[in-house]
Amino acid sequence: MKTIFVMVKCDLGKAYKVAEEAVESVEQVSEVYSISGQYDLLMKCYLPPDMDIGHFVVDRLQTLPGIKDTFTIMAYKAFSEDQSF
């Protein structure tokens, strides 16, 4: 399993709708947080080893209504046990 974090900038007034849609419609999205700063949301995603990260972000996340911009961070190692599975 590959873990990525995607910071998302939304259209004004759309962050909650985008978060709800991502959790409901994108299986790989594990958690979505509202955040402060230049981005509105932080999405934690788990991808199968054979899934292309670029295609996932471009085809599955950037096409959600209300998303203006994304910034993807790849995670290499978790230093705490993940309880989300």
C-alpha positions in Angstrom: 0.0 0.0 0.0 1.3 3.5 -0.9 0.3 6.5 1.2 -0.1 10.0 -0.2 -1.3 13.2 1.2 -3.0 15.6 -1.1 -3.5 19.3 -0.2 -6.5 20.7 -2.0 -7.4 24.3 -2.8 -11.2 24.7 -3.4 -13.5 27.2 -5.0 -14.8 29.7 -2.5 -17.4 28.2 -0.3 -17.0 24.6 -1.6 -14.5 23.0 0.8 -17.1 21.1 2.8 -18.9 19.8 -0.3 -15.5 18.7 -1.8 -14.6 16.9 1.4 -17.9 15.1 1.5 -17.7 14.1 -2.2 -14.2 12.8 -1.8 -15.0 10.6 1.2 -18.2 9.3 -0.4 -17.0 8.7 -4.0 -13.3 8.0 -3.9 -12.5 4.6 -2.3 -8.8 5.4 -1.8 -9.5 8.5 0.3 -9.1 7.5 3.9 -9.4 10.8 5.7 -10.1 14.5 4.9 -9.2 17.3 7.2 -10.0 21.0 6.9 -6.7 23.0 7.3 -5.5 26.5 7.7 -3.1 28.2 5.2 -3.1 28.5 1.5 -4.9 25.1 1.0 -8.3 24.2 2.3 -8.2 20.5 2.7 -5.7 17.7 3.4 -6.6 14.3 2.1 -4.9 11.1 3.2 -5.1 8.4 0.5 -4.0 4.7 0.4 -3.2 3.4 -3.1 -2.5 -0.1 -4.1 1.2 -0.7 -5.1 0.4 -0.9 -8.8 -1.7 2.3 -9.0 -0.1 5.3 -10.7 -0.1 8.3 -8.3 -0.2 10.8 -11.1 -3.2 9.3 -12.8 -5.0 8.9 -9.5 -4.6 12.5 -8.6 -5.4 13.8 -12.1 -8.2 11.4 -12.9 -9.9 10.8 -9.6 -9.2 13.9 -7.4 -8.7 16.9 -9.7 -11.9 16.1 -11.5 -14.1 16.4 -8.4 -16.3 19.5 -8.6 -15.0 22.5 -6.7 -11.3 21.6 -6.7 -9.1 24.4 -8.1 -5.6 23.1 -7.3 -3.8 20.2 -5.6 -0.3 19.6 -4.1 0.7 16.0 -3.6 3.0 14.7 -0.9 4.4 11.1 -1.0 4.9 9.4 2.3 7.7 6.8 2.7 7.5 5.4 6.2 5.0 5.7 9.1 6.6 5.9 12.5 3.4 5.0 14.3 1.0 2.2 13.8 -1.9 3.0 11.4 -5.2 2.1 13.0 -7.4 3.0 9.9 -7.4 -0.5 8.3 
